[in-house]
Amino acid sequence: MSWAVITGASSGLGAIFADQFAKRGHSLVLAGRDEARLKAVAQRIDQNVELVVGDLGTTKGVEDLITQLANREIDVLVNNAGFGTYGPFAEIDAEREHELVAVNVDALVRLTHAVLPKMLARGRGGILNVASTIAFQPGPYQATYGASKAFVLSLSQALWAETRGTGVTVTALCPGPTRTGFVDALGSDVSHTAVYRHLAAPEPVVAAGLKALDGGRAVVVPGWRNQMTSAFGHLTPGSLSARVTGRMLRPA
């Protein structure tokens, strides 16, 4: 039986990934914190679905999911769970930042460790890590979030190189601001910022991620505007790109 594992599957990109992998014939393990929403996603999918309800910001949440995967042949892992914070670093709640790193970075690393060796032993599999366009430059007022996504991008590129020729591929999906509930979860009004003024539809983001994963690409940035801003951030000295991004994200 072919299994696809999707974290953060209760809404947004994760729920759409669940739909798409079900259409491809995969059985699904869907992980998230909101049991009611996870059940709603499962009910509309005509496929074998298992739910793991828990917080990937906690050791128990990660271990419960890894235990669920132990005896299954995982063909695809989508590390989609994550959230952001917004505001001057010195004013953001430190515990919330710690939880962000736990979900966006630590859980992703541990889950990847849990499935990658078996994929390599079988000679097939794919891991899709959801990063962000903020990964390409420092992100003032989203400093920890931006750094977490830079970690995801760097890790994914390194693992892509390590797994070349093995039948396993690792891809970083780097969307720009998207209508997924991410902005609402920031807990601050960011509609005044140049970055979050316009939000893209999520369906093309998922389609781009799947196409890149199928094609064995290391990185995909959906949308030509996002590609331009990412190239600017990548090619510009960090001090300059940090000042530009800071102006685009500055609180009102």
JOWODA-V230835 format. One record per residue. N is the residue number from 1. PSI is psi in whole degrees, -180 to 180 (NA if undefined). BURIAL is + if it has 16 or more other ideal C-beta (glycine too) atoms within 10 Angstrom, else -. Layout:
n:N psi:PSI burial:BURIAL
n:N psi:PSI burial:BURIAL
This chain:
n:1 psi:134 burial:-
n:2 psi:123 burial:-
n:3 psi:139 burial:+
n:4 psi:133 burial:+
n:5 psi:129 burial:+
n:6 psi:121 burial:+
n:7 psi:157 burial:+
n:8 psi:41 burial:+
n:9 psi:2 burial:+
n:10 psi:-15 burial:+
n:11 psi:179 burial:+
n:12 psi:-141 burial:+
n:13 psi:-39 burial:+
n:14 psi:-43 burial:+
n:15 psi:-37 burial:+
n:16 psi:-41 burial:+
n:17 psi:-40 burial:+
n:18 psi:-47 burial:+
n:19 psi:-46 burial:-
n:20 psi:-41 burial:+
n:21 psi:-30 burial:+
n:22 psi:-41 burial:+
n:23 psi:-26 burial:-
n:24 psi:-3 burial:-
n:25 psi:8 burial:-
n:26 psi:144 burial:+
n:27 psi:153 burial:+
n:28 psi:140 burial:+
n:29 psi:115 burial:+
n:30 psi:126 burial:+
n:31 psi:141 burial:+
n:32 psi:173 burial:+
n:33 psi:-26 burial:+
n:34 psi:101 burial:-
n:35 psi:-41 burial:-
n:36 psi:-43 burial:-
n:37 psi:-38 burial:+
n:38 psi:-43 burial:+
n:39 psi:-37 burial:-
n:40 psi:-40 burial:-
n:41 psi:-44 burial:+
n:42 psi:-38 burial:+
n:43 psi:-28 burial:-
n:44 psi:-2 burial:-
n:45 psi:121 burial:+
n:46 psi:72 burial:-
n:47 psi:164 burial:+
n:48 psi:118 burial:-
n:49 psi:133 burial:+
n:50 psi:140 burial:-
n:51 psi:138 burial:+
n:52 psi:108 burial:+
n:53 psi:123 burial:+
n:54 psi:170 burial:+
n:55 psi:113 burial:+
n:56 psi:-2 burial:+
n:57 psi:-3 burial:+
n:58 psi:153 burial:-
n:59 psi:-43 burial:-
n:60 psi:-42 burial:-
n:61 psi:-43 burial:+
n:62 psi:-45 burial:+
n:63 psi:-36 burial:-
n:64 psi:-41 burial:+
n:65 psi:-44 burial:+
n:66 psi:-40 burial:+
n:67 psi:-40 burial:-
n:68 psi:-30 burial:+
n:69 psi:-12 burial:+
n:70 psi:-42 burial:-
n:71 psi:24 burial:-
n:72 psi:148 burial:+
n:73 psi:100 burial:-
n:74 psi:116 burial:+
n:75 psi:-32 burial:+
n:76 psi:134 burial:+
n:77 psi:124 burial:+
n:78 psi:106 burial:+
n:79 psi:87 burial:+
n:80 psi:-23 burial:+
n:81 psi:138 burial:+
n:82 psi:164 burial:+
n:83 psi:171 burial:+
n:84 psi:170 burial:+
n:85 psi:167 burial:+
n:86 psi:138 burial:+
n:87 psi:173 burial:+
n:88 psi:134 burial:-
n:89 psi:-43 burial:-
n:90 psi:-16 burial:-
n:91 psi:-9 burial:-
n:92 psi:140 burial:+
n:93 psi:125 burial:-
n:94 psi:-36 burial:-
n:95 psi:-37 burial:-
n:96 psi:-39 burial:-
n:97 psi:-40 burial:+
n:98 psi:-43 burial:-
n:99 psi:-38 burial:+
n:100 psi:-48 burial:+
n:101 psi:-39 burial:+
n:102 psi:-43 burial:+
n:103 psi:-52 burial:+
n:104 psi:-30 burial:+
n:105 psi:-62 burial:+
n:106 psi:-47 burial:-
n:107 psi:-41 burial:+
n:108 psi:-44 burial:+
n:109 psi:-46 burial:-
n:110 psi:-40 burial:+
n:111 psi:-38 burial:+
n:112 psi:-43 burial:+
n:113 psi:-34 burial:-
n:114 psi:-29 burial:+
n:115 psi:-27 burial:+
n:116 psi:-45 burial:+
n:117 psi:-40 burial:-
n:118 psi:-36 burial:-
n:119 psi:-45 burial:+
n:120 psi:-38 burial:-
n:121 psi:-35 burial:-
n:122 psi:-22 burial:-
n:123 psi:25 burial:-
n:124 psi:156 burial:-
n:125 psi:166 burial:+
n:126 psi:142 burial:+
n:127 psi:124 burial:+
n:128 psi:115 burial:+
n:129 psi:123 burial:+
n:130 psi:110 burial:+
n:131 psi:-132 burial:+
n:132 psi:159 burial:+
n:133 psi:-21 burial:+
n:134 psi:-13 burial:+
n:135 psi:-18 burial:+
n:136 psi:-5 burial:+
n:137 psi:160 burial:+
n:138 psi:148 burial:+
n:139 psi:79 burial:+
n:140 psi:140 burial:+
n:141 psi:-5 burial:+
n:142 psi:45 burial:+
n:143 psi:-48 burial:+
n:144 psi:-41 burial:+
n:145 psi:-48 burial:+
n:146 psi:-41 burial:+
n:147 psi:-37 burial:+
n:148 psi:-39 burial:+
n:149 psi:-29 burial:+
n:150 psi:-39 burial:+
n:151 psi:-47 burial:+
n:152 psi:-43 burial:+
n:153 psi:-48 burial:+
n:154 psi:-45 burial:-
n:155 psi:-45 burial:+
n:156 psi:-43 burial:+
n:157 psi:-40 burial:+
n:158 psi:-43 burial:-
n:159 psi:-33 burial:+
n:160 psi:-44 burial:+
n:161 psi:-40 burial:-
n:162 psi:-31 burial:-
n:163 psi:5 burial:+
n:164 psi:134 burial:-
n:165 psi:5 burial:-
n:166 psi:-11 burial:-
n:167 psi:-4 burial:-
n:168 psi:142 burial:+
n:169 psi:150 burial:+
n:170 psi:128 burial:+
n:171 psi:138 burial:+
n:172 psi:122 burial:+
n:173 psi:122 burial:+
n:174 psi:80 burial:+
n:175 psi:159 burial:+
n:176 psi:-169 burial:+
n:177 psi:129 burial:+
n:178 psi:150 burial:+
n:179 psi:89 burial:+
n:180 psi:-4 burial:+
n:181 psi:-8 burial:-
n:182 psi:-45 burial:+
n:183 psi:-43 burial:+
n:184 psi:-36 burial:-
n:185 psi:-12 burial:-
n:186 psi:-27 burial:+
n:187 psi:10 burial:-
n:188 psi:151 burial:-
n:189 psi:113 burial:-
n:190 psi:13 burial:+
n:191 psi:-19 burial:-
n:192 psi:-15 burial:-
n:193 psi:151 burial:+
n:194 psi:-29 burial:-
n:195 psi:-45 burial:+
n:196 psi:11 burial:+
n:197 psi:-35 burial:-
n:198 psi:130 burial:-
n:199 psi:135 burial:-
n:200 psi:159 burial:+
n:201 psi:144 burial:-
n:202 psi:-29 burial:+
n:203 psi:-45 burial:-
n:204 psi:-28 burial:-
n:205 psi:-46 burial:+
n:206 psi:-44 burial:+
n:207 psi:-42 burial:-
n:208 psi:-40 burial:+
n:209 psi:-42 burial:+
n:210 psi:-42 burial:+
n:211 psi:-42 burial:-
n:212 psi:-41 burial:+
n:213 psi:-45 burial:+
n:214 psi:-35 burial:-
n:215 psi:-1 burial:-
n:216 psi:28 burial:-
n:217 psi:148 burial:+
n:218 psi:-39 burial:+
n:219 psi:142 burial:+
n:220 psi:134 burial:+
n:221 psi:106 burial:+
n:222 psi:134 burial:+
n:223 psi:132 burial:+
n:224 psi:-34 burial:-
n:225 psi:-44 burial:-
n:226 psi:-36 burial:+
n:227 psi:-39 burial:-
n:228 psi:-46 burial:-
n:229 psi:-34 burial:+
n:230 psi:-40 burial:+
n:231 psi:-40 burial:-
n:232 psi:-47 burial:-
n:233 psi:-36 burial:+
n:234 psi:-36 burial:-
n:235 psi:-12 burial:-
n:236 psi:142 burial:+
n:237 psi:143 burial:-
n:238 psi:-38 burial:-
n:239 psi:-38 burial:-
n:240 psi:-48 burial:-
n:241 psi:-32 burial:+
n:242 psi:-40 burial:+
n:243 psi:-42 burial:-
n:244 psi:-48 burial:+
n:245 psi:-37 burial:+
n:246 psi:-41 burial:-
n:247 psi:-37 burial:-
n:248 psi:-21 burial:+
n:249 psi:2 burial:+
n:250 psi:133 burial:-
n:251 psi:152 burial:-
n:252 psi:NA burial:-
